[in-house]
Amino acid sequence: MSHNAKIRKHVLVSGGEIENVTGFSVAVFPPGEIAHEHSHSDMAEVFFIQSGTGTISVDGQPVSLRPGQCVTVEPQERHELSNTGSTDMVVLYFGIRV
């Protein structure tokens, strides 16, 4: 995630490789790291928690994250992800252009 240099991102599918998909990536959040609040006007995002624990706030409403959980964020929704656990939080995510 480009929102925080301490969060390691590995792009699996680049934007443009699949029509309407803005990218498919895995991000590793060390304990305590945050992808600060932001929104997208032109895409929805889907986040799948592979391991670790954390929180996602969507329009100010916090949701606890645990392995196996999937969260969708719609265009214009402000969202912020944070690792609240003591181990890395690994997040698979992709965007869909609307």
N, CA and C atoms as a LAMMPS dump frame, in Angstrom:
ITEM: TIMESTEP
0
ITEM: NUMBER OF ATOMS
294
ITEM: BOX BOUNDS ff ff ff
-5.0000000000000000e+02 5.0000000000000000e+02
-5.0000000000000000e+02 5.0000000000000000e+02
-5.0000000000000000e+02 5.0000000000000000e+02
ITEM: ATOMS id mol type element x y z
1 1 1 N 0.849 -1.171 0
2 1 2 C 0 0 0
3 1 3 C 0.891 1.229 0
4 2 1 N 0.657 2.088 -0.911
5 2 2 C 1.489 3.284 -1.036
6 2 3 C 1.199 4.307 0.054
7 3 1 N 0.234 4.024 0.919
8 3 2 C -0.145 4.966 1.959
9 3 3 C 0.828 4.982 3.133
10 4 1 N 1.732 4 3.209
11 4 2 C 2.677 3.902 4.317
12 4 3 C 3.866 3.052 3.841
13 5 1 N 5.042 3.639 3.829
14 5 2 C 6.232 2.95 3.32
15 5 3 C 6.616 1.723 4.146
16 6 1 N 6.171 1.62 5.402
17 6 2 C 6.498 0.471 6.245
18 6 3 C 5.643 -0.75 5.928
19 7 1 N 4.559 -0.54 5.161
20 7 2 C 3.697 -1.643 4.754
21 7 3 C 4.25 -2.188 3.444
22 8 1 N 4.641 -3.459 3.465
23 8 2 C 5.233 -4.08 2.277
24 8 3 C 4.132 -4.543 1.326
25 9 1 N 4.234 -4.118 0.08
26 9 2 C 3.23 -4.439 -0.925
27 9 3 C 3.876 -5.225 -2.049
28 10 1 N 3.192 -6.269 -2.473
29 10 2 C 3.64 -7.054 -3.622
30 10 3 C 2.466 -7.144 -4.599
31 11 1 N 2.651 -6.579 -5.775
32 11 2 C 1.606 -6.591 -6.799
33 11 3 C 1.606 -7.952 -7.484
34 12 1 N 0.445 -8.607 -7.492
35 12 2 C 0.286 -9.904 -8.138
36 12 3 C -0.255 -9.752 -9.558
37 13 1 N -1.187 -8.815 -9.743
38 13 2 C -1.749 -8.492 -11.055
39 13 3 C -1.782 -6.975 -11.15
40 14 1 N -1.126 -6.422 -12.147
41 14 2 C -1.076 -4.966 -12.312
42 14 3 C -2.367 -4.444 -12.915
43 15 1 N -2.641 -3.169 -12.632
44 15 2 C -3.778 -2.51 -13.25
45 15 3 C -3.657 -2.572 -14.758
46 16 1 N -4.768 -2.821 -15.432
47 16 2 C -4.765 -2.899 -16.882
48 16 3 C -4.602 -4.304 -17.431
49 17 1 N -4.119 -5.251 -16.604
50 17 2 C -3.967 -6.631 -17.09
51 17 3 C -5.321 -7.309 -17.281
52 18 1 N -6.281 -6.948 -16.438
53 18 2 C -7.643 -7.48 -16.525
54 18 3 C -8.581 -6.276 -16.555
55 19 1 N -9.463 -6.241 -17.514
56 19 2 C -10.371 -5.099 -17.659
57 19 3 C -11.109 -4.822 -16.348
58 20 1 N -11.134 -3.56 -15.956
59 20 2 C -11.818 -3.049 -14.763
60 20 3 C -11.155 -3.406 -13.439
61 21 1 N -10.108 -4.223 -13.44
62 21 2 C -9.387 -4.531 -12.201
63 21 3 C -8.214 -3.565 -12.101
64 22 1 N -8.17 -2.806 -11.023
65 22 2 C -7.111 -1.809 -10.851
66 22 3 C -5.826 -2.412 -10.313
67 23 1 N -5.885 -3.661 -9.899
68 23 2 C -4.723 -4.371 -9.384
69 23 3 C -5.144 -5.39 -8.351
70 24 1 N -4.293 -6.378 -8.161
71 24 2 C -4.489 -7.408 -7.147
72 24 3 C -3.158 -7.543 -6.441
73 25 1 N -3.155 -7.339 -5.127
74 25 2 C -1.896 -7.266 -4.382
75 25 3 C -2.019 -7.937 -3.025
76 26 1 N -0.863 -8.158 -2.417
77 26 2 C -0.791 -8.59 -1.031
78 26 3 C 0 -7.523 -0.287
79 27 1 N -0.488 -7.156 0.887
80 27 2 C 0.192 -6.174 1.725
81 27 3 C 0.454 -6.793 3.088
82 28 1 N 1.655 -6.557 3.602
83 28 2 C 2.037 -7.055 4.921
84 28 3 C 2.193 -5.86 5.84
85 29 1 N 1.323 -5.787 6.842
86 29 2 C 1.318 -4.712 7.83
87 29 3 C 2.069 -5.184 9.074
88 30 1 N 3.215 -4.616 9.389
89 30 2 C 3.839 -4.943 10.674
90 30 3 C 2.936 -4.457 11.825
91 31 1 N 3.124 -5.004 13.02
92 31 2 C 2.316 -4.566 14.157
93 31 3 C 2.333 -3.038 14.312
94 32 1 N 1.149 -2.483 14.516
95 32 2 C 1.009 -1.053 14.759
96 32 3 C 0.941 -0.184 13.515
97 33 1 N 1.157 -0.746 12.335
98 33 2 C 1.168 0.08 11.118
99 33 3 C -0.241 0.326 10.583
100 34 1 N -0.386 1.47 9.909
101 34 2 C -1.691 1.947 9.449
102 34 3 C -1.592 2.399 8
103 35 1 N -2.579 2.007 7.195
104 35 2 C -2.798 2.618 5.879
105 35 3 C -3.85 3.697 6.153
106 36 1 N -3.405 4.935 6.229
107 36 2 C -4.249 6.032 6.704
108 36 3 C -5.481 6.257 5.847
109 37 1 N -6.448 6.872 6.45
110 37 2 C -7.756 7.089 5.838
111 37 3 C -7.646 7.751 4.467
112 38 1 N -8.386 7.198 3.541
113 38 2 C -8.444 7.719 2.179
114 38 3 C -9.701 7.162 1.522
115 39 1 N -9.99 7.622 0.319
116 39 2 C -11.116 7.093 -0.447
117 39 3 C -10.736 7.079 -1.923
118 40 1 N -11.559 6.408 -2.71
119 40 2 C -11.355 6.339 -4.151
120 40 3 C -12.671 6.713 -4.822
121 41 1 N -12.604 7.6 -5.789
122 41 2 C -13.828 8.028 -6.461
123 41 3 C -14.234 7.074 -7.577
124 42 1 N -13.28 6.293 -8.066
125 42 2 C -13.526 5.519 -9.279
126 42 3 C -13.423 4.015 -9.11
127 43 1 N -13.333 3.526 -7.87
128 43 2 C -13.214 2.08 -7.697
129 43 3 C -13.707 1.616 -6.338
130 44 1 N -14.122 0.353 -6.298
131 44 2 C -14.419 -0.342 -5.051
132 44 3 C -13.195 -1.193 -4.728
133 45 1 N -13.011 -1.519 -3.452
134 45 2 C -11.901 -2.383 -3.054
135 45 3 C -12.435 -3.533 -2.215
136 46 1 N -11.784 -4.686 -2.367
137 46 2 C -12.111 -5.872 -1.591
138 46 3 C -10.856 -6.286 -0.847
139 47 1 N -10.986 -6.463 0.469
140 47 2 C -9.863 -6.83 1.334
141 47 3 C -10.145 -8.199 1.953
142 48 1 N -9.173 -9.113 1.845
143 48 2 C -9.265 -10.435 2.47
144 48 3 C -8.117 -10.568 3.451
145 49 1 N -8.432 -10.856 4.7
146 49 2 C -7.412 -10.978 5.743
147 49 3 C -6.894 -12.412 5.736
148 50 1 N -5.652 -12.555 5.293
149 50 2 C -5.044 -13.883 5.211
150 50 3 C -4.53 -14.328 6.579
151 51 1 N -3.891 -13.407 7.315
152 51 2 C -3.399 -13.744 8.652
153 51 3 C -3.251 -12.469 9.463
154 52 1 N -3.197 -12.636 10.772
155 52 2 C -3.072 -11.493 11.675
156 52 3 C -4.433 -10.909 12.021
157 53 1 N -4.378 -9.836 12.795
158 53 2 C -5.614 -9.164 13.219
159 53 3 C -5.446 -7.665 13.081
160 54 1 N -6.569 -6.992 12.972
161 54 2 C -6.52 -5.548 12.83
162 54 3 C -7.892 -4.944 12.846
163 55 1 N -7.964 -3.737 12.303
164 55 2 C -9.213 -2.994 12.227
165 55 3 C -9.277 -2.281 10.896
166 56 1 N -10.473 -2.235 10.316
167 56 2 C -10.726 -1.356 9.19
168 56 3 C -11.848 -0.421 9.624
169 57 1 N -11.663 0.851 9.398
170 57 2 C -12.723 1.831 9.641
171 57 3 C -13.246 2.252 8.282
172 58 1 N -14.552 2.164 8.109
173 58 2 C -15.196 2.581 6.873
174 58 3 C -16.176 3.695 7.231
175 59 1 N -15.915 4.871 6.7
176 59 2 C -16.701 6.057 7.038
177 59 3 C -16.838 6.22 8.546
178 60 1 N -15.737 5.987 9.246
179 60 2 C -15.685 6.197 10.694
180 60 3 C -16.209 5.051 11.538
181 61 1 N -16.696 3.991 10.915
182 61 2 C -17.229 2.846 11.654
183 61 3 C -16.184 1.733 11.68
184 62 1 N -15.624 1.427 12.869
185 62 2 C -14.587 0.395 12.95
186 62 3 C -15.163 -1.025 12.868
187 63 1 N -14.412 -1.882 12.188
188 63 2 C -14.748 -3.305 12.088
189 63 3 C -13.485 -4.082 12.427
190 64 1 N -13.58 -5.016 13.368
191 64 2 C -12.439 -5.855 13.72
192 64 3 C -12.167 -6.834 12.589
193 65 1 N -10.875 -7.068 12.334
194 65 2 C -10.458 -7.968 11.267
195 65 3 C -9.761 -9.182 11.855
196 66 1 N -10.044 -10.343 11.261
197 66 2 C -9.408 -11.593 11.678
198 66 3 C -9.187 -12.448 10.436
199 67 1 N -8.341 -13.46 10.504
200 67 2 C -8.079 -14.301 9.334
201 67 3 C -9.361 -14.882 8.743
202 68 1 N -9.43 -14.865 7.415
203 68 2 C -10.58 -15.4 6.698
204 68 3 C -11.686 -14.399 6.458
205 69 1 N -11.568 -13.22 7.033
206 69 2 C -12.604 -12.201 6.875
207 69 3 C -12.402 -11.429 5.579
208 70 1 N -13.505 -11.05 4.952
209 70 2 C -13.486 -10.279 3.714
210 70 3 C -14.344 -9.033 3.903
211 71 1 N -13.832 -7.88 3.496
212 71 2 C -14.544 -6.611 3.628
213 71 3 C -14.511 -5.898 2.29
214 72 1 N -15.65 -5.359 1.879
215 72 2 C -15.755 -4.588 0.645
216 72 3 C -15.956 -3.122 0.99
217 73 1 N -15.233 -2.265 0.28
218 73 2 C -15.352 -0.812 0.454
219 73 3 C -15.827 -0.235 -0.874
220 74 1 N -16.916 0.503 -0.828
221 74 2 C -17.507 1.08 -2.036
222 74 3 C -16.81 2.39 -2.411
223 75 1 N -16.96 2.825 -3.672
224 75 2 C -16.395 4.119 -4.069
225 75 3 C -16.888 5.23 -3.137
226 76 1 N -16.025 6.183 -2.874
227 76 2 C -16.289 7.348 -2.022
228 76 3 C -16.248 7.042 -0.523
229 77 1 N -16.289 5.773 -0.111
230 77 2 C -16.233 5.47 1.315
231 77 3 C -14.8 5.688 1.812
232 78 1 N -14.656 6.456 2.887
233 78 2 C -13.35 6.695 3.484
234 78 3 C -12.996 5.464 4.31
235 79 1 N -11.763 4.969 4.143
236 79 2 C -11.378 3.753 4.85
237 79 3 C -9.926 3.83 5.307
238 80 1 N -9.656 3.133 6.4
239 80 2 C -8.327 3.088 7.007
240 80 3 C -8.13 1.696 7.587
241 81 1 N -6.997 1.074 7.274
242 81 2 C -6.674 -0.247 7.81
243 81 3 C -5.522 -0.124 8.796
244 82 1 N -5.598 -0.87 9.889
245 82 2 C -4.506 -0.86 10.86
246 82 3 C -4.316 -2.254 11.445
247 83 1 N -3.058 -2.568 11.739
248 83 2 C -2.713 -3.813 12.405
249 83 3 C -2.725 -3.54 13.899
250 84 1 N -3.668 -4.145 14.594
251 84 2 C -3.788 -3.955 16.04
252 84 3 C -3.216 -5.14 16.812
253 85 1 N -2.679 -6.117 16.095
254 85 2 C -2.152 -7.317 16.736
255 85 3 C -0.66 -7.236 16.996
256 86 1 N -0.103 -8.35 17.45
257 86 2 C 1.326 -8.407 17.79
258 86 3 C 2.155 -9.119 16.719
259 87 1 N 1.504 -9.579 15.638
260 87 2 C 2.201 -10.211 14.517
261 87 3 C 1.792 -9.5 13.227
262 88 1 N 2.496 -9.786 12.143
263 88 2 C 2.139 -9.184 10.855
264 88 3 C 0.688 -9.51 10.489
265 89 1 N 0.027 -8.531 9.869
266 89 2 C -1.296 -8.745 9.295
267 89 3 C -1.104 -8.776 7.778
268 90 1 N -1.507 -9.884 7.151
269 90 2 C -1.344 -10.049 5.709
270 90 3 C -2.716 -9.892 5.054
271 91 1 N -2.776 -8.943 4.114
272 91 2 C -4.046 -8.587 3.475
273 91 3 C -3.911 -8.765 1.959
274 92 1 N -4.775 -9.594 1.378
275 92 2 C -4.918 -9.698 -0.065
276 92 3 C -6.009 -8.7 -0.457
277 93 1 N -5.779 -7.93 -1.51
278 93 2 C -6.811 -6.96 -1.885
279 93 3 C -6.76 -6.664 -3.375
280 94 1 N -7.93 -6.247 -3.883
281 94 2 C -8.005 -5.838 -5.275
282 94 3 C -9.033 -4.732 -5.421
283 95 1 N -8.894 -3.986 -6.496
284 95 2 C -9.826 -2.913 -6.8
285 95 3 C -10.556 -3.2 -8.082
286 96 1 N -11.796 -2.717 -8.15
287 96 2 C -12.623 -2.858 -9.343
288 96 3 C -13.083 -1.473 -9.75
289 97 1 N -12.708 -1.072 -10.958
290 97 2 C -13.103 0.242 -11.465
291 97 3 C -14.594 0.251 -11.756
292 98 1 N -15.258 1.307 -11.313
293 98 2 C -16.701 1.447 -11.532
294 98 3 C -17.01 2.565 -12.489
